[in-house]
Amino acid sequence: MSRLEKSSPVIHLTLEQKQQIAQVDISINAKIAEKKIFLEDQINKATYQEREALERQLVSEIARLEEKRERDKDKIRTPATSAEKNND
């Protein structure tokens, strides 16, 4: 356990940071659900060729939103680091 902490130390979050992270999750989950509803409806109405393109688009959109989720969470977890990057 201590070896694990040396390679990636435990980050202690404030209550405000935990709430912000929860809000990011809620927001991204809502956006993913919105994309799924919209694109799955189109997929159901599409021809075979259109369906493949729409399915790829859905996978791509979900991946993009998941990446955004992680970036936003990282900014919350390490505010000093992201502030330093903005100053450069």
N, C-alpha and C positions, 0 to 999 in steps of 0.2 A: 504494500500500500504506500509506503513512504517513497519507494522508487517511482511510483506513478505520480506522486505529488511533485517530485523533483523535475520530472520531464514535462509535466503540465500542471502547474500549481492551481490550487482551488481558488476560484474567484468568489468573493463574498459580495453579494448584491444587496443594495439598500431596498427598502420596501418600494420606494418610488421606481427604481430600476425594474423590479419584478413586475410592477403594475404596467410600466411602459412596454415590457417584453410581452406581457399578456395581451395588451392592446394591439401590438404588432401581429400576434398570432390571430386574434379575432379578425382584424382587418384583412389579412392575407387569406385566411380561411373563407371569408365572405367573398373576396374577389375570385378565388378558385371556384367556389360554388357557382358564382355568377357565370364564369366562363364555361363551366361544365354544362349548366342548364342551357345556355345559349347555343353552344356548339353541338351538344348532343341532340338538341332539337333539329339543328341543321343536318347532322349526320343521319338522323332517321329519315329525313326527306330527300337525301341526296342519292345520286346514282353511285354505282360501285366506284368509279374513278374519283368522283368528287369526295366520296366517303373517305378514301385513303388519305387524301390531302387534308381534309378536315380533322381526321384523327391525328395526323402528324402535327397539325396546328395546335390541337388541344394539348398534346404531350409537350410541345414546345412552350406554350403559354404557361402551363403548370410548372415546368422547370424554371422558367424565367421568374415566376412569382416566388418559388421556393428559394431561389438565389437572392432575390430582393429581401425575403424574410431574414435570411442569414446575415446579409449585409446590415440591415436595420438593427438586428439584435446585437451584432458586433459593435456597432456605433454606440449602443446603449451600455454595453458591458464595459467598453473602454473609452469613455468620453474624452479623457485627456489626450489619448493617442489620436483620435479623430480630429480634435481641435488643433493639434500640432500639424497634422497633414493639411488642414485648411489654411494655415498660416504660411506654408511653403510656397 
